[in-house]
Amino acid sequence: MIKKIFTAILALAIIGGCIAYYQWHKPHQKAEDAQGIVITAVELAKQYKADEKAADLKYLSKVIEVSGTINEVDKNQDGGSMLILETGDPMAGVQCSIRDKNKTAAKGQNVVIKGFCSGSGITGIALTDCIIK
């Protein structure tokens, strides 16, 4: 009886180890590899302002392709570029953290940015791991 219990525990431990190994070494999803939801920065801000929960269900943790005009260029905490897209509301810009630290753009430039939506915060809607198309 004890031998059967030990065998079952050992089998579960091996299966758990295999699952953990797979999850640890699973390739990281990149924005450029996925089909993004196409939307303008103005429309994205309107949807989040109207109903944040519904917008989160639609966009949170998904790849989105946002087009708009750069309102501000800044640096994020990692030293990379942070582009803030104009939405018509100074308290609700779309903040895009650019993956490539050497890539930047100029204020007033029209861009299409593809990244993962991290939801809405105090300073606006956040996109992470972004690329400029």
Secondary structure, DSSP 8 states (H G I E B T S, - for coil): -HHHHHHHHHHHHHHHHHHHHHHHHS----GGGS--EEEEHHHHHHHHHH-HHHHHHHHTTSEEEEEEEEEEEEE-TTS-EEEEE--S-TT-EEEEEESSTT----TT-EEEEEEEEEEEETTEEEEEEEEE-
